[in-house]
Structure formats: structure tokens, C-alpha cells
Amino acid sequence: MNILLERLREVSLSVLPITIIVVVLSLTVVPIESTLLIRFLIGALVVVMGLGIFLFGASLGVAPIGNLMGHALAGTNSPWIVGILGTLLGFLITIAEPDLQILAGQVRQASGGVVSNTLILVVVSAGVGIMVAIGLLRILYSKPLNIVFTLAYSFIFLLGLKTSEEFLAISVDASGATTGAMTTPFILALGYGVSQLKGGDTFEEDSFGLVGQASAGPIFAIMIMSALMGLRNIEGAADAFVPNVGVIGPYVRLLPQMMRDSVFTLAPLTILFLLFDWRVFKTNKRTRDSILKGLLYTFIGLTLFLTGVNGGFMEVGRYMGERIAISHTWLLPIIGFVLGMVVVLAEPAVYVLTEQIEEVTAGRIRRKVILIALSIGIALAVCMSMLRIMIPQLKLWHFLLPGFALGVLLSHLVPPIFVGIAFDAGGVASGPMTATFVLAFAQGAASSIPTASVMVDGFGVIAMVAMMPLVTIQTLGALVKLGERRALRRQVKEEGK
Amino acid sequence: MDSPIDRKILFWCILDFGKGRKVFDIYRDLGGDKGIVFLGRGTVSSDMLNLLGILDTRKEIFLGLIDEDMEDALYDELIRRLDLSKPHRGIAFSMPVKYVGSRTDGSQTISPPEKKEGVNDLEYEAIFVVVNKGSKDEVLEAAKAAGSTGGTIIHGRGVLSREKQTLFNIQIEPEKDIILIVSRADKTDDIVNAIKHKLDIDKPGAGIIFVMDITRAEGLWRG
């Protein structure tokens, strides 16, 4: 039983900080009416339960499937099979992601109905699929990760010159939206499975980076699409925001919808597993039962988690953004910083990533260190997004271009394992919790500031969240490298005496 | 290097993930300087957790080389600081060492220490089974049927590579699982035979199995 209690404690500790900050803010800067605050607290409780169950499910069900698939794919020894099946897997897993469905709806609106939902879904999923295949082949042919990222982002930069600012924001946002709570554990495990099979002295660094590469896919996919179709400006406006009423009512309404979303998300993976297990894996009954139970927990956990986030967190985030922008505009970046710092801790995939880092490095890189770097990254991202909303002269690319350039530059200077972790963390941080809460906060703020537009400024926030970890985690890597070098020099000096 | 040679002991400690550092600290406080920590997975014996689908959990394994005169102090500290005498807090055990070589000590052959009675007056032995990845469940099932209460799985590669495997034209070492089962001495034969029978171990490439003495153990209550 210890294990269950321990998990519950860990999960509570990761949701507690954001809860406390919101309560403190409601007592000081932004008074929140009591029904909304109570609803938020219930939401936090539901999120704790959901997150706990989801994480159990991910480690019992989703991750082992990814791992088995990785082994099976690489074991075929054929680049063609790895390429084709890798593309197919990436495609099927992404197309079911609920975040992507929402994004597709937004893009259709933004393009004035020219681009249909289905087209976006197919384009983005194909982008992910191709990058997953390239990523898997990279591991197998031992090509350095930083070269792949440099090529991918140079390509994106060139395409970006041809893309309008609005679609630049949409395309980078799409990359955040595709690597959600479910796809991340799966893609992480897929890469881990392949690198486990391959082994060798690059095993540690090979185990990361696949999520980061998958995240680059949607960026160029949407850019190419917008260039081919000649899409330039965002038309239309954001949907009017309808506040929910009551304490329990919103949850009751949301639950069936979130259940449907979760079923959609899990369906392709479950079907693929059953198919592969029947023909390829042939796992024993014990393992198969454990994986199927894991998928069931993932379903229950994801449903609860999404219900809690959408029912409790989203509205509080939006409300706080609105109020602070009206009453204490200058506080926006500071409060944004604090919120960003704590909200990422409650992100499901962050947990999965840090756990895998500990496992791969045999505990050499501890979870806490990565969490600190990640927290600082998201804090800066939200802080800068607030500045962008407040100051009309600041454009998104003023941040994204130097940010990604620095990210790519650092990838040539820091130890390779940190490159993979940093690019993965970028995809991981922009999951359902951060995306929903931070986006709602930013949209709330934008709606209260006359010079800002909810639609235009709303896009690009997720992009910032996905970009900053590249900088902060690789900086951490550089510090670790310096520290190790200094320690080595000291040791050499001592032995010389 | 003519000074009298201390008897050395290989000290093992298997704990929940995250506690390895604590053992390391205790070991260092007592003057130890040759220790490593690595990861493994421990089987879960709770029926309820098994029903939920949880079959194993992450463990940290500490290995250290200690002088015989440090042994008592180390066990005392572990019991005091990690509650090792209570169930499910982790296990610790000692193995005799025959030979030690390192730059500072020179190379030494050491006569093995006398076998000591364990704290709960039972003698234990450590069974190691090395098999291809994927066969670990068979080993654990066979061991359980023969009376073992669980085991620790350590991931490794390439020990039995008689066959050459290539992956995308690169030669790789196949993945292996090492299963460590600490058993009561009177049950060792049954467990070993059950595993041998199940794996058909005399067949080439099926795996290897060996047993080592344990001179002292702590934390094995259900043994």
C-alpha cells in the first residue's frame, strides 16, 4: 500500500503550489467570488485524483506499449519498415489528441473557414508522423541530435520568412498542442524502447529527443500549408466567452464530454496494442492484463484530470487575467511569472519525463533539478507573454526567433543528453494543464487591455511555453558541464600534489 | 603491503527508489569509499496491488565494499536511520569477498570471513539468474511456486552473447535480465531446481544460474 500513498503524496505536492497561489491571490490582489473559488478548490481535488490515476495508468499501460513497439520496430532491422510504421504510429496517435481538435477549430475560424478541421488534423498529424520516423531512424543510424534540430529549425526559419505573423503563431502553437498528456508518454517510451534495444555508449542521450523532434513536425506542416494556400491574415474573432454558473453544475456538464475526448485519445493506441499483441508482441497473460488495466486507469485518470482542469482551472485563470489587467496592470508580468512557475508542476507529462530521466541516468540527473529549470522557463514564458499583451510594439517573433536561435546554438555546446531532455521538455510543458490555465489567463488579460486582441494575442502563448525550456534546460546542462569540468580540474590538481 | 589483511565484505542494500543516497551517506559517514548505486525493479507481493496491475516497482541497489569491523556499525546505523528491521523498508545483506584489487591497496587475496548467524537466526543464500530479456516472468513464477517471496530485477546486456546480433549494421549486445532472489538456505535447492526445470537451463543460450553465500542479512522478514 505504501506505493499508492507515496504516489498520492507526490501528486498532491505537485498540485498544491498552484492551488495555494490562487487562494493567496484571491485574498489579496484579485478577490474571487466564493462560488468560483469553491469550484476551483473542487477542481484542484479532482485534478489530484485524476493526475494520480493517470500516472499509474501511463506507467502500467501507455509506456510499456510504446516500449514494446520501439523494440518491435527496431528489431525488424529494416529502415523501410521503421520509416513507414513510424510515420503511421505518429500519425494515428496525434490525430486523436483532443488539444489538436480544439486547435483545428480555432484555425478554421482564423482562416475565415478556408481551412477545414479535417485538413488541419491530417496536415499536423502527418507532420508529427514524418518527424517520428526521422527521429527513430536518427537513433538507429547514430546521427547527432543537435544536427537534426539545427536542420529542422533552419528549414522552419526559411519557411517562416514566407509565413505571415499570425500563421507563425498558429504553427508554433500547433506543435505545443500535439504533444499532449497521452502522446508524450507514448513517444517517450517509443524512443526509449529503440535506444534500449540498440544500447551502446550513446544509450543515455539516444533515449531523449523524440518528443522534441515530433514537436517540430506540426510547425513546418502548417507553414507549408499556409504558404501553399496563400493564407495570410487572421480573420474572424474568438468565440464569446460564456461563464459557467454554479459549483457542481459545470462538472456534471463537462464529464461526458471529457469522457468522449478520452475515449477518442486512447482508442488508436488500444487498437494498435491489441493488433500488435496478437501478431507481434505475444505478451504473456500477466503482462497483457497489466497493460490493459493501465489503459483503463489512463482513461479514468485523463477524464477526471481534464474535467477538473476545464471545470475549475480555466475559468479562474481567465477571471484572474481579466481582473489583474484592469486593476493592477503592472502586476501582470509578475503574477504571470509566479503562476507559470507553479502551474507546470501539475502537468502530467512532466512527471513522466522526469521519471524517465531518473531511470535512464540511473538517478544521476535528479527530477528536482529538471523541475527547477522547467519552472523558471515557464515562468519567464508567461511573464514575457504578458509583456507582449501589454506592449503592442512587442511582436511574438521578437521572442521566438532569438529563443529558438539560442536553443539551437546551445545544442552544440551542452552535453547531448541535455539537448534531448530540453527539446522533449518543450513539448511536454505545453500539455493540457499549462495550455488551458496559462492560455485562459492570457486571453483574460488580453480581453481587458484595449490595445490587445484576444484572437491574435491568444495564439503564441503556448509557443512561448514550448520554447523557453529549450533555453533554460540547456543552460542547466551548460552549468552542469562547467561544474563537472571544474571538479575534474580540482581532482587532477589534488592528485598532482 | 605486509600489514595484516582485513577481511572484506561485499555489502548489498536494496531499497525503494530515492533512498539509495541515504545508504551512501551512512556508508560514507562510517568511512567507506567504494560504493555504487544502480537501479533495479522489485517484485510486489501485495495481492491487492497485483490485482490493480502493479507487478513491480523501482528500486535502488547499493553495493559497497566494507571491512569486516565496519559491518556491525553499518547494520546498526541502517536499522536506526532507515528502520530496516521493520517489514517493507528494504533489505540488506553481506557476501564474503575473496579477492580485492585496487590502486591504493595493491592486490590481496583474503580468506573468507566466518559465516555468521543472521539476526533472525536463518541462513540465507543469493540466487542469481541471467536470462534473455522477456524470460524474467518465467523465472519469477517458477521461483514463487517453489517458495520464494519475490526478487529484484536488474537490467543488463550481452552476458550470454554467443550469437552475434546486428541492428542496422551495428553489432549490438542483446538485452538481458539479471534476477536476484534472496532465499532461505533450506529452500535454495527447490527454487534453483524449479527455475532450471522451467528454463531448461542446460540447453545452450537458455541462461545461467549461480548461488552465492550470504553471511548476514537484515529486513527479510517473510523469508
Interface residues (C-beta under 8 A of the other chain):
Chain A: M1 N2 I3 L4 E6 F56 L60 A74 G75 N77 P79 L140 Y141 S142 Q196 L197 K198 G199 G200 N284 R286 T287 D289 S290 K293 G294 Y297 E358 E359 A362 G363
Chain B: D16 F17 G20 V37 F38 L39 V44 S46 M48 L49 L52 G53 I54 L55 T57 R58 E60 H88 D137 R157 G158 T166 L167 F168 I170 I172 E173 E175
